[in-house]
Amino acid sequence: MNQPSKSVAVQHEESKLKLSSYITGFGLSLLFTLATYLLVTHHAASRNTLVALITVFALAQFITQAFLFLHLGSETKPRWKAGIFLFMLGVVFILVAGSIWIMYSLNVRQTIPQEIQYVNGQDNL
């Protein structure tokens, strides 16, 4: 009879830890987003510095969400979950890099007369 009450107490403690983890994660994510927004809207630094700061805040937010929301390091089989997570990162990297490459390629290959022809063709629709 004493054993089930211990189990309930452990579950209650775990739920408190999860809730505090979510609240901390939400606060940090909000802070990183707000800091990035304010840096950009107030032109707080040069363009290259802003890009570097945005990248740093994005990585900080990524790490915050991975550990505080997804609980990446606290699962019972961390190798399996980490493998899936790394695969997901690879897929996201391929999608983002491929999209940037396609946009850059289209921008470089499109000439001014082609742009004018495209815009004039839009008027006929």
C-alpha positions as CSV (number, residue, x, y, z in Angstrom):
1,M,0.0,0.0,0.0
2,N,2.9,2.3,0.6
3,Q,4.4,1.6,-2.8
4,P,1.6,3.1,-4.9
5,S,1.7,6.4,-3.0
6,K,5.5,6.6,-3.7
7,S,4.7,6.1,-7.4
8,V,2.2,8.9,-7.3
9,A,4.6,11.2,-5.5
10,V,7.3,10.5,-8.1
11,Q,4.9,11.1,-11.0
12,H,3.8,14.4,-9.3
13,E,7.4,15.5,-9.0
14,E,8.1,14.6,-12.6
15,S,5.1,16.6,-13.8
16,K,6.4,19.6,-11.7
17,L,9.8,19.3,-13.4
18,K,8.2,19.1,-16.9
19,L,6.0,22.1,-16.2
20,S,9.0,24.2,-14.9
21,S,11.0,23.0,-18.0
22,Y,8.2,24.2,-20.3
23,I,7.9,27.6,-18.5
24,T,11.6,28.1,-18.6
25,G,11.8,27.1,-22.3
26,F,8.9,29.4,-23.2
27,G,10.5,32.4,-21.3
28,L,13.9,31.8,-23.0
29,S,12.3,31.4,-26.4
30,L,10.3,34.6,-25.9
31,L,13.5,36.4,-24.8
32,F,15.5,35.2,-27.8
33,T,12.7,36.2,-30.2
34,L,12.2,39.6,-28.7
35,A,15.9,40.3,-28.6
36,T,16.3,39.5,-32.3
37,Y,13.3,41.5,-33.2
38,L,14.5,44.6,-31.3
39,L,18.0,44.3,-32.8
40,V,16.6,44.3,-36.3
41,T,14.0,46.9,-35.9
42,H,16.3,49.4,-34.1
43,H,19.2,48.8,-36.5
44,A,21.4,48.1,-33.5
45,A,24.5,47.0,-35.5
46,S,25.9,46.7,-39.0
47,R,24.3,44.3,-41.4
48,N,27.0,41.6,-41.0
49,T,26.9,41.9,-37.2
50,L,23.1,41.6,-37.2
51,V,23.3,38.5,-39.3
52,A,25.8,37.0,-36.9
53,L,23.6,38.0,-33.9
54,I,20.5,36.5,-35.5
55,T,22.4,33.3,-36.1
56,V,23.5,33.1,-32.5
57,F,20.0,33.8,-31.2
58,A,18.6,31.2,-33.6
59,L,21.1,28.5,-32.4
60,A,20.4,29.4,-28.8
61,Q,16.6,29.1,-29.4
62,F,17.2,25.8,-31.2
63,I,19.2,24.4,-28.2
64,T,16.6,25.7,-25.7
65,Q,13.7,24.0,-27.6
66,A,15.6,20.8,-28.1
67,F,16.4,20.3,-24.4
68,L,13.5,22.1,-22.6
69,F,10.6,21.3,-24.9
70,L,11.7,18.0,-26.6
71,H,13.6,16.8,-23.6
72,L,16.4,15.5,-25.9
73,G,18.8,14.5,-23.2
74,S,16.4,13.0,-20.7
75,E,14.9,10.0,-22.5
76,T,15.5,6.4,-21.7
77,K,17.2,5.5,-25.0
78,P,19.2,8.7,-25.9
79,R,21.2,7.1,-28.7
80,W,18.1,6.1,-30.7
81,K,16.4,9.5,-30.2
82,A,19.6,11.4,-30.9
83,G,20.1,9.4,-34.1
84,I,16.6,10.3,-35.3
85,F,17.2,13.9,-34.3
86,L,20.4,14.1,-36.2
87,F,18.8,12.6,-39.3
88,M,16.0,15.2,-39.0
89,L,18.7,17.9,-38.8
90,G,20.3,16.5,-42.0
91,V,17.0,16.6,-43.8
92,V,16.3,20.2,-42.7
93,F,19.8,21.2,-43.8
94,I,19.3,19.7,-47.2
95,L,15.9,21.4,-47.6
96,V,17.2,24.8,-46.5
97,A,20.5,24.7,-48.4
98,G,18.7,23.4,-51.5
99,S,16.1,26.2,-51.4
100,I,18.8,28.8,-51.0
101,W,20.8,27.3,-53.9
102,I,17.8,27.3,-56.1
103,M,16.9,30.9,-55.3
104,Y,20.4,32.1,-55.8
105,S,20.7,30.2,-59.1
106,L,17.4,31.7,-60.4
107,N,18.5,35.1,-59.4
108,V,21.9,34.8,-61.2
109,R,20.5,33.3,-64.3
110,Q,17.6,35.6,-64.8
111,T,18.4,38.7,-67.0
112,I,16.7,42.0,-67.1
113,P,14.9,41.4,-70.4
114,Q,13.6,38.1,-69.0
115,E,12.2,40.0,-66.0
116,I,10.6,42.6,-68.2
117,Q,9.0,39.9,-70.4
118,Y,7.7,38.1,-67.3
119,V,6.2,41.2,-65.8
120,N,4.6,42.2,-69.1
121,G,3.2,38.6,-69.5
122,Q,1.6,38.9,-66.0
123,D,-0.5,41.9,-67.2
124,N,-2.2,39.7,-69.9
125,L,-3.6,37.3,-67.3
